[in-house]
Amino acid sequence: MLESFKDRARKKILVVEDENPIQRLLVDILEEAAYHVQTARFGREAIEKAKPYNPHLILLDLKLPDIDGNEVLQILGRDEKLKDIPVVVLSQYTHLLKQTPQVKAVIGKPFDIVDLLDTIESGLTSGRW
């Protein structure tokens, strides 16, 4: 258990969510689970932050104020540095998702905290992503 905690503490997650209460909840959940978290409210902001931050995972909402999550996925997929970062889509609008190789899991809103953490943990630690 302690080793798993140490491993998580080194994992970086970029949370892309425009609704402040949901973003804050996600940050609290992930930081409590010992992940290092950065946030973005806009799609373009997420792309700009992803390059220097180099996250192990991007948690992405589809409905964003500037560009939607599908466009974010397209831009990530064209960027050599960003194309291999796994993405978990967390959205009320999962039916709008255009599947891409970066998308490793899709979770609908409202979401179950345990399911969210299990999805992230199993994907990041198993090496399947």
ABEGO torsion letter per residue (X at the ends): XAAAAAAAAABBBBBBBABAAAAAAAAAAAAAAGBBBBBBABAAAAAAAAAAAGBABBBBBABBAABBAAAAAAAAAABAAAAABBBBBBBAAAAABBBBAABABBBBOBBBAAAAAAAAAAAAAAGAX
